[in-house]
Amino acid sequence: MRSFLGMAIYRLLLPGLFLVAFPAWLVKMARRGGFGSGLRERLSWYRTSLDYEPCAAAHLHAVSVGEALLALKLLREWRKADPEQKFVLATGTATGHAVALENAPDDVRVVYAPLDFKWMVRRYLNRFEPTQIVLVEGEAWPNLLQECNRHAIPVRLVNARVSPRSKRRYRKFAAWIRPVFSLLDLVAVQEPEDAEIWNELGVPRDRIVVTGSLKFDPGSGARPQPRAEFSEMLAAFGSNRPIVLAASTHAGEEILTARAVREASSEALFAVVPRHAERRTEVRAALEAEGFEVILRSSFSQPSTPSNAVFVIDSTGELRDWTAHADVVVIGKSFLGTGGQNPCEAVIAGKPVVFGPHMENFEPLATRLASSGGCLRVETSENLAKTLRTTLAGGPSLDGGIIAARAALGLHEGACARMVALLRA
């Protein structure tokens, strides 16, 4: 009864929620270049002829850029085990869609995932007839799960994890959402501690498997690699300068880190990759108000005063390889935000990592990395300059810490292959 009532309330409220969110969604799509990218696929309207659609494929659903990159990592590993497997990669945002189009193999159909209206989901399923749907980290929409259940299409959730904030919220409404999550055929969780909450939320224990993290698996997928194009850009700021890269920053962290770098070293070049590239104008204005000359990656030009210039890398999907050029990587959303961003690409690249007190979304791994000595946790932003000065100086203990940090990621070695084995079973 509760399941029926819950779905009825959800379907009643969904149109209203969509109308409220629609204007902000349009603005976001405009900023991220979504128009002209096939957005009407979100309404299950397609330009491609049905005769050319890949039916009976495995569908990987990835919300945005990070999830799309993880889905591609999983796809490549899956192809090694089964070269004949067909795939459709469905994304939820324009930036995720662009990254998927740029990086997916030519024979992989990239589409937008349908909005969770019942008739849109049905059109999507009837058109593609997927053999299974794999949700990469989320999102488990009620109508999608229920329609897949009716069509006998298994839905698996991989790299599953619930943040502390989401855990508290889910537990409040556990009685209402258990019928939805119970429709999941498999949940591959990152840590043993994650299994309990998924069972509380309605997933039977025999459908929960601890695989490790797709994000943290150092043994599969592309590793950070220097690019000649990036080296040429960095050379314009002066040769042999140490580079402090702030990765996936949120509002205010660009200024905070730029000041710390300036205080820590007069020789260091500050480069920053904002979490959302469309913030470029805001970030540029803030840094120029601080007295810096700002060079944008998107409209690169020779700095007139290299010693006073900062480099804003306003690109999407390039962060992994930028870390290969850094001497120190500072993790965003860990100082002025909550939850933190992924430190693992920098660790895999063999770089010392600095993050703030807020890495909740990456626990318990963040604590393991800090204990290794290769990742330095700064409890207050005031201590960031001092920590950067120490880190730029280097030394044997830091080198040993970097090796130990890589070893800490070894706990997740093979996670991608374990997920593929489960999905192929």
C-alpha positions in Angstrom: 0.0 0.0 0.0 2.8 2.4 0.9 4.6 1.6 -2.3 1.5 2.4 -4.4 0.8 5.6 -2.4 4.4 6.7 -2.7 4.5 6.3 -6.5 1.1 8.1 -6.8 2.4 11.1 -4.8 5.7 11.1 -6.8 3.9 11.0 -10.2 1.5 13.8 -9.0 4.3 16.0 -7.8 6.8 15.4 -10.7 5.2 17.7 -13.3 5.1 20.6 -10.8 8.7 20.0 -9.7 9.8 19.9 -13.4 8.1 23.3 -14.1 9.7 24.9 -11.1 13.1 23.6 -12.1 12.8 24.1 -15.8 13.9 27.8 -16.0 17.1 27.2 -14.0 17.7 24.1 -16.1 17.5 26.2 -19.3 19.9 28.7 -18.0 22.3 26.0 -17.0 22.1 24.3 -20.4 22.7 27.7 -22.1 25.9 28.2 -20.0 27.1 24.7 -20.7 26.4 24.7 -24.4 23.6 22.2 -24.2 21.4 23.7 -26.9 22.0 22.0 -30.3 23.4 18.9 -28.7 20.2 16.8 -29.0 18.6 17.8 -25.7 15.1 16.8 -26.9 16.3 13.2 -26.3 15.6 14.0 -22.7 12.0 14.0 -23.7 12.5 10.7 -25.7 12.4 12.4 -29.1 15.1 11.2 -31.4 16.5 12.3 -34.7 18.3 9.0 -35.5 16.3 6.6 -37.6 15.1 3.6 -35.6 16.8 1.3 -38.1 20.2 2.5 -37.0 19.7 2.3 -33.3 21.6 -0.4 -31.3 19.0 -2.7 -29.8 19.8 -5.3 -27.1 22.8 -3.3 -25.8 23.9 -2.7 -22.3 23.0 0.8 -21.3 25.4 2.8 -19.0 23.7 5.8 -17.3 26.0 8.6 -16.2 24.7 11.9 -14.9 27.6 14.3 -15.6 31.3 14.5 -16.5 32.7 12.5 -13.6 30.2 9.7 -14.0 30.6 9.7 -17.8 34.4 9.2 -17.4 33.8 6.4 -15.0 31.3 4.8 -17.4 33.9 4.9 -20.2 36.4 3.3 -17.9 34.0 0.5 -17.1 33.1 0.2 -20.8 36.7 -0.2 -21.9 37.3 -2.9 -19.3 34.1 -4.7 -20.3 35.2 -4.6 -24.0 38.4 -6.4 -23.0 36.3 -9.3 -21.6 33.6 -9.2 -24.3 34.6 -7.4 -27.5 31.2 -8.1 -29.1 29.2 -6.4 -26.4 27.1 -3.4 -27.6 26.8 -0.3 -25.5 24.7 2.8 -25.2 26.0 5.6 -23.0 23.2 7.8 -21.6 24.1 11.1 -19.8 22.0 13.6 -17.9 23.9 16.9 -18.6 25.3 18.7 -21.6 28.8 18.7 -20.2 28.6 14.9 -19.6 27.2 14.4 -23.0 30.0 16.4 -24.6 32.7 14.4 -22.8 31.0 11.1 -23.7 30.8 12.1 -27.4 34.5 13.1 -27.4 35.8 9.9 -25.7 33.4 7.1 -26.5 34.3 4.5 -29.2 32.7 5.2 -32.5 30.3 2.3 -32.3 28.9 3.4 -28.9 25.6 5.4 -29.2 25.7 8.4 -26.9 22.2 9.7 -25.9 20.6 11.8 -23.2 18.9 9.8 -20.5 15.1 10.4 -20.5 13.4 12.5 -17.8 11.6 10.3 -15.3 8.2 10.7 -16.7 6.5 7.3 -17.2 5.7 7.8 -20.9 9.2 9.1 -21.7 10.9 6.1 -20.0 8.6 3.7 -21.8 9.5 5.3 -25.2 13.2 5.0 -24.4 12.9 1.3 -23.3 10.7 0.4 -26.3 13.1 2.1 -28.7 16.4 0.6 -27.5 15.2 -2.7 -25.8 18.3 -2.7 -23.4 19.5 -6.0 -22.0 20.4 -4.2 -18.8 20.8 -0.7 -17.4 23.9 0.1 -15.3 23.6 3.2 -13.2 27.1 4.6 -12.6 26.9 6.1 -9.0 23.2 7.1 -9.5 20.5 8.1 -10.1 17.9 5.5 -9.3 14.7 7.2 -10.6 11.4 5.6 -9.5 9.7 5.4 -12.9 12.8 4.1 -14.6 13.2 1.3 -12.0 9.5 0.4 -12.1 9.3 0.3 -15.9 12.5 -1.8 -16.2 11.0 -4.2 -13.7 7.8 -4.5 -15.8 10.0 -5.1 -18.9 12.2 -7.6 -17.1 15.2 -5.5 -17.7 17.8 -5.8 -14.8 19.0 -2.5 -13.3 22.4 -2.6 -11.6 24.0 0.3 -9.6 27.8 0.3 -9.6 30.3 2.4 -7.5 27.4 2.9 -5.1 28.0 5.1 -2.1 25.9 7.3 0.1 27.4 10.5 1.5 26.9 11.2 5.2 24.4 14.0 4.3 22.4 11.8 1.9 22.5 8.9 4.4 20.7 11.1 7.0 18.1 12.2 4.5 17.5 8.7 3.1 17.0 7.3 6.6 14.3 9.9 7.3 12.3 8.6 4.4 13.5 5.0 4.3 10.0 3.6 4.6 8.9 5.4 1.5 12.0 4.7 -0.7 12.6 1.0 0.3 10.1 -0.1 -2.4 12.0 1.8 -5.0 15.5 0.6 -4.1 14.3 -3.0 -3.7 13.8 -3.0 -7.5 17.6 -2.8 -8.0 19.0 -6.2 -9.1 22.5 -5.5 -8.0 24.3 -2.8 -5.9 28.1 -2.8 -6.1 29.4 -0.8 -3.1 32.8 0.8 -2.7 33.5 0.0 1.0 32.2 -2.7 3.4 30.7 0.1 5.5 28.5 1.1 2.6 26.7 -2.2 2.5 24.6 -1.6 5.7 22.9 1.5 4.5 21.8 -0.1 1.2 20.3 -3.0 3.0 18.4 -0.5 5.3 17.1 1.2 2.1 15.5 -2.0 0.9 18.2 -3.8 -1.2 18.4 -7.5 -0.1 21.8 -8.5 1.3 22.3 -11.1 -1.4 22.2 -8.3 -4.1 24.9 -6.2 -2.4 28.5 -6.9 -3.3 31.6 -5.0 -2.1 33.8 -4.4 -5.2 35.9 -1.4 -4.3 35.7 1.9 -6.1 35.8 2.4 -9.8 37.2 5.9 -9.1 40.0 4.6 -7.0 41.0 1.5 -9.0 44.6 2.4 -10.2 44.9 -0.7 -12.4 42.4 0.1 -15.1 41.6 3.0 -17.4 43.8 5.8 -18.7 46.3 7.2 -16.3 47.3 10.9 -16.1 49.7 11.6 -19.0 51.6 14.8 -19.9 50.5 16.4 -23.1 52.7 18.5 -25.4 50.0 21.0 -25.9 49.7 21.6 -22.2 53.5 21.9 -21.8 53.6 24.6 -24.5 51.0 26.6 -22.6 52.8 26.3 -19.3 56.1 27.2 -20.8 54.6 30.6 -21.7 54.6 31.4 -18.0 58.3 30.8 -17.7 60.6 27.8 -17.6 61.2 25.5 -14.6 58.5 27.1 -12.4 56.9 24.8 -9.8 53.2 24.5 -10.6 50.5 24.4 -7.9 47.3 23.1 -9.5 43.9 23.7 -7.7 41.6 20.9 -8.9 37.8 21.2 -9.1 37.5 24.3 -7.1 34.2 25.8 -5.9 33.3 29.5 -5.3 35.9 31.4 -3.2 38.5 28.6 -3.3 40.3 30.2 -6.3 41.2 33.3 -4.4 42.0 31.4 -1.2 44.5 29.2 -3.0 45.9 31.9 -5.2 46.8 34.0 -2.1 48.3 31.0 -0.4 50.5 30.2 -3.4 51.6 33.8 -3.6 52.6 33.7 0.0 54.2 30.3 -0.2 56.5 31.0 -3.2 57.3 33.9 -5.5 58.4 31.4 -8.1 55.3 29.1 -8.2 52.7 29.3 -10.9 49.1 29.0 -9.8 46.9 27.1 -12.1 43.2 26.4 -11.4 40.6 24.1 -12.8 37.2 25.3 -11.6 34.7 22.5 -11.0 32.3 24.2 -13.5 34.0 25.7 -16.6 31.1 28.2 -17.0 32.3 30.0 -13.9 35.2 31.4 -15.9 33.9 35.0 -15.9 33.3 35.0 -12.2 36.7 33.4 -11.5 38.5 35.7 -13.8 36.9 38.8 -12.3 37.8 37.7 -8.7 41.4 37.0 -9.5 41.9 40.2 -11.5 40.4 42.2 -8.5 43.1 40.5 -6.5 45.7 42.0 -8.8 46.6 39.0 -11.0 46.8 38.8 -14.7 44.5 36.0 -15.7 45.1 33.8 -18.7 42.2 31.5 -19.8 42.7 28.1 -21.3 39.8 28.7 -23.7 41.3 31.9 -25.2 45.0 31.3 -24.5 47.4 34.2 -25.1 51.0 35.0 -24.0 50.9 36.6 -20.5 52.4 40.1 -20.5 53.7 39.7 -16.9 54.3 36.0 -16.4 55.5 36.4 -12.8 52.1 37.9 -11.9 49.9 35.7 -14.1 47.6 32.9 -13.1 46.3 30.2 -15.4 42.5 29.4 -15.3 41.9 26.1 -17.1 38.3 26.5 -18.1 38.0 23.2 -19.9 36.0 20.0 -19.4 37.4 16.5 -19.2 41.1 17.5 -19.2 41.8 17.5 -15.4 43.3 14.0 -15.3 46.1 15.0 -17.7 46.7 18.4 -16.2 47.6 16.7 -12.9 50.5 15.1 -14.7 52.0 18.6 -15.1 51.6 19.7 -11.5 54.1 19.7 -8.7 51.4 20.0 -6.0 47.7 19.4 -6.4 45.2 21.2 -4.1 41.8 19.5 -3.9 38.7 21.7 -4.3 35.5 21.7 -2.4 37.5 20.7 0.7 38.0 24.2 2.1 34.9 26.3 1.4 32.6 23.5 0.3 31.5 20.2 1.9 32.4 16.8 0.7 35.6 17.4 -1.3 36.5 16.3 -4.8 38.3 13.2 -6.0 42.1 13.1 -5.1 42.9 9.8 -6.7 44.0 11.0 -10.2 46.6 13.2 -8.6 47.7 10.3 -6.3 48.0 8.0 -9.3 50.0 10.6 -11.1 52.5 10.5 -8.2 51.9 14.1 -7.0 51.8 15.4 -3.5 48.2 16.3 -2.6 46.8 18.9 -0.2 43.2 19.0 0.9 41.2 20.8 3.5 39.1 19.6 6.4 36.0 18.7 4.3 36.6 15.4 2.4 33.4 13.7 3.8 32.5 12.2 0.4 35.8 10.4 0.2 36.0 8.8 3.7 37.4 6.5 4.8 39.9 6.8 1.9 40.8 10.4 2.6 41.9 9.5 6.2 44.0 6.6 4.8 45.7 8.9 2.3 46.4 11.5 5.0 47.9 8.8 7.2 50.2 7.8 4.3 52.0 11.1 4.3 51.5 11.7 0.6 48.3 13.6 1.1 48.4 16.5 3.6 45.2 17.5 5.3 45.1 21.2 6.2 42.6 21.8 9.0 42.3 25.6 8.4 42.7 27.7 5.3 45.1 29.9 7.2 47.7 27.1 7.3 47.5 26.4 3.5 50.4 28.7 2.6 52.7 27.1 5.2 51.7 23.6 4.0 52.3 24.5 0.3 55.8 26.0 1.2 56.7 22.7 2.9 55.3 20.6 0.1 57.1 22.5 -2.6 60.4 22.0 -0.8 59.9 18.3 -1.0 62.2 15.8 0.6 62.6 12.0 1.2 59.7 11.8 3.7 57.3 13.3 1.1 58.6 11.0 -1.6 57.9 8.0 0.7 54.5 9.4 1.5 53.6 9.6 -2.2 54.5 5.9 -2.6 52.5 5.0 0.5 49.5 7.0 -0.9 49.6 4.9 -4.1 49.7 1.8 -2.0 46.6 2.9 -0.1 44.7 3.0 -3.4 45.8 -0.6 -4.0 42.9 -1.7 -1.7 40.7 -0.8 -4.7 42.9 -2.6 -7.3 40.8 -4.6 -9.7 37.5 -3.0 -8.8 36.6 -2.3 -12.4 37.3 -5.9 -13.4 35.2 -7.2 -10.5 32.3 -5.0 -11.6 32.5 -6.3 -15.2 32.4 -9.9 -14.0 29.2 -9.2 -12.0 27.6 -7.3 -14.9 28.4 -10.1 -17.4 27.1 -12.9 -15.1 
